[in-house]
Amino acid sequence: MPELLELAQGWAAEDARRQSQFSEAELAAAADLLFGNGGDPRRRAERIRQCFATTTGSAALLTADVTARELQALYTHTPRVMENIVRVRRGIPTFGPVEAIRFDGLETTLPIVREGAEYGQISLEQSQTDTYKVIKYGALFQATEEALANDPVRVFETMPMRMARALIRTLEAFLSSLYFGADGPVDAFFDAQPSGVSSLPLSVENLRTAVGQMLAYTDPDGDPIVAQPKYLMVPPALQLLAMEILNSINLVYPVDTSGSGSGTPERMGTRNVLADLNIQLLVNPWIPSLVTSGTKGATSWALFTDPANIPAGEFGTLAGYDFPQVTVPDRGSSNAAWIQSDVLTWKVKSVFGGTTIDHRAGWASVGQ
């Protein structure tokens, strides 16, 4: 498989020792085993045999290398929702507490400097510090030689994709839980709103209200911060409605022209200026899973700013775990039965954490 060989040759220096112990034939066998070879069952059986015929204990290591590269590619290119609203911090050096700091200052209006007068100083202050810890998530995946050979629908070839989905779902569920709880959007985070979490259902008029309230947010000095919303986050049940609101060029309203309120309604069109704000839609399938009170999981919605302007939170990964890791579990050299058994075992692991940061980055409603 040329694509796999090209990936293997470009691996980082620390992986060079592992790739050098496998021949191109062994890599090709693992690639066919993992990702298919055109559907020839006789060739598939031969590749499985070749893979398990490699040096003692190396079949799992070989396929772990191949799977890791495929998993990394899938993980990198699979769209994720929650990382859009948080700042991302890589290379956290410890499992201990990590500070997520918010600073305010240096953005106020500048004072007049009179002739010959000294310049005043504007300070940058640490206005909020939250802490979090990175946590380890992982599982073991196994497959026997018999299971591989007797896989009529080629389920095993989807394992890297399934691993990537499991890791992404773990990440998305964790970050979503920072902003949504059983009763709806978390009040403690969305307390920058004038009256806390709203009850307005999603509509054109209510979205206008939400945008206006966000744009009125101020900093500790009372200066406007222009919290322009960039993302509208909704559950799947509101996806089509949100698309209509954000993408429609014109809006149509019923109008009573009789003067008495009992005449035949006519329809009047007007331009949908919300479309000019370029608010991006984020459909979060974890909202109905997290919001379990009544039907609020189908009606809750929220707005968030661009994290480059005002981050709603911070997501961090442990050093060496910018991407999920796929390795072979170390059972100890004395466990000869495991080393020589025809069972492929991989350990999938990811280490990350996060917290909320700036309450002025969002606005939310339970929608009822």
C-alpha positions, -999 to 999 in steps of 0.1 A, spaced: 0 0 0 20 30 -12 1 55 9 9 36 41 45 32 32 47 70 25 32 77 60 56 52 76 86 68 60 75 102 74 70 92 110 87 112 137 123 104 148 112 87 180 92 61 159 122 54 136 133 24 157 100 7 154 95 12 116 130 -1 109 122 -35 122 95 -42 97 99 -49 60 77 -35 32 61 -69 29 52 -69 66 38 -33 64 18 -43 33 4 -73 51 -7 -52 81 -22 -26 57 -43 -52 39 -53 -67 72 -64 -34 86 -78 -15 56 -87 -41 30 -72 -52 -3 -99 -52 -29 -120 -79 -16 -101 -110 -26 -107 -135 3 -77 -157 -7 -53 -128 -6 -69 -116 27 -63 -150 43 -27 -149 31 -21 -114 45 -35 -125 79 -12 -155 78 18 -133 69 10 -108 97 8 -135 123 40 -151 110 61 -121 118 86 -123 146 73 -133 181 50 -106 195 55 -82 166 21 -87 149 3 -65 175 32 -39 175 31 -38 137 -6 -33 134 -5 -8 163 19 13 143 -4 12 112 -35 18 132 -20 47 151 -13 65 118 -47 59 104 -63 69 137 -44 101 138 -55 110 103 -91 103 111 -90 122 144 -74 152 127 -99 155 99 -131 146 116 -151 177 124 -156 185 161 -181 209 176 -168 220 210 -132 229 201 -147 258 181 -156 278 212 -125 271 235 -89 280 233 -66 249 229 -35 244 250 -11 217 240 19 202 259 7 204 295 36 189 315 18 174 345 -12 156 358 -14 182 386 -36 213 387 -33 236 357 -43 273 358 -66 287 331 -61 324 335 -82 353 322 -67 387 319 -85 421 317 -71 455 309 -50 473 283 -82 477 262 -98 507 279 -99 542 262 -66 560 263 -64 593 283 -53 626 268 -16 635 273 -11 672 278 19 691 266 49 681 287 28 658 309 37 623 319 19 593 304 -4 574 327 -3 537 330 -30 512 320 -26 479 339 -32 443 328 -49 424 356 -55 388 362 -92 389 368 -100 352 370 -81 319 375 -97 285 372 -79 252 376 -83 218 360 -64 186 357 -59 164 326 -74 130 329 -66 97 312 -92 80 290 -86 47 272 -96 11 265 -82 -22 251 -92 -35 217 -86 -71 208 -90 -95 178 -80 -131 174 -67 -146 142 -99 -167 139 -121 -136 143 -101 -118 115 -104 -147 91 -141 -152 99 -151 -116 94 -176 -118 65 -185 -81 65 -150 -68 72 -159 -51 105 -123 -52 116 -112 -29 89 -134 -2 105 -116 -4 139 -95 28 134 -126 48 125 -145 34 154 -116 42 178 -115 77 164 -152 81 169 -150 68 205 -122 93 213 -140 122 197 -173 114 214 -154 113 248 -139 147 241 -172 162 229 -192 149 258 -167 162 283 -165 198 269 -203 199 264 -208 191 300 -190 223 310 -219 243 295 -249 221 296 -264 202 326 -295 183 335 -316 214 337 -303 231 306 -275 256 300 -253 259 331 -264 290 350 -230 295 366 -214 300 332 -241 321 315 -244 346 343 -233 375 322 -268 376 307 -290 404 322 -314 379 339 -294 347 337 -303 318 313 -332 329 292 -364 310 284 -369 324 249 -375 298 222 -353 300 191 -368 324 165 -357 353 144 -369 378 169 -354 361 199 -320 356 182 -320 393 175 -326 399 213 -298 375 222 -273 391 198 -283 426 212 -277 415 248 -243 400 240 -232 431 222 -241 451 253 -216 431 275 -190 452 292 -156 448 308 -149 454 346 -143 491 337 -177 494 321 -164 497 286 -181 477 258 -162 446 247 -182 439 215 -190 403 223 -200 396 187 -214 360 185 -198 338 160 -215 305 167 -251 294 173 -252 260 191 -283 240 189 -295 204 195 -304 182 165 -341 190 169 -334 227 161 -310 222 132 -334 229 104 -350 258 121 -316 273 128 -305 268 92 -337 286 80 -330 315 104 -293 319 95 -295 312 58 -328 328 46 -322 360 26 -357 373 32 -383 368 60 -420 368 55 -445 381 80 -484 380 81 -498 415 81 -534 425 90 -544 455 68 -581 457 78 -575 480 107 -599 460 129 -578 429 133 -603 406 116 -594 411 79 -576 387 56 -539 385 64 -515 395 37 -478 387 36 -450 412 38 -413 405 30 -383 420 46 -346 414 44 -331 390 70 -301 410 83 -291 382 106 -276 364 76 -252 393 73 -237 385 107 -222 353 93 -231 333 125 -220 297 120 -242 269 131 -229 242 155 -252 212 159 -243 195 192 -258 160 196 -248 159 233 -272 186 243 -302 162 245 -281 136 262 -269 160 289 -301 181 293 -326 156 307 -352 178 323 -385 175 305 -381 184 268 -354 211 273 -329 189 256 -347 195 223 -352 233 228 -320 246 246 -297 268 224 -267 291 229 -245 317 213 -207 318 216 -180 343 206 -149 335 186 -123 321 212 -96 343 196 -116 373 209 -133 359 241 -127 322 249 -155 304 266 -131 279 280 -98 261 277 -91 226 265 -56 211 272 -38 180 264 -9 163 282 25 166 266 29 138 241 -8 134 237 -17 161 212 -32 131 193 -46 98 208 -20 71 212 -23 35 201 2 11 217 6 -25 226 0 -32 263 31 -43 282 23 -76 298 58 -83 309 85 -104 291 78 -134 314 42 -138 300 52 -161 271 17 -174 266 4 -139 258 34 -130 236 31 -161 215 -7 -162 213 -26 -154 181 -44 -124 196 -39 -88 186 -43 -64 215 -41 -26 213 -43 0 240 -60 33 229 -53 63 252 -60 100 253 -51 125 281 -69 158 283 -89 182 305 -105 216 305 -126 243 322 -147 273 315 -130 308 314 -150 339 304 -187 341 311 -190 370 286 -183 346 258 -218 331 257 -256 336 259 -281 307 263 -317 298 266 -337 267 276 -360 276 248 -393 273 267 
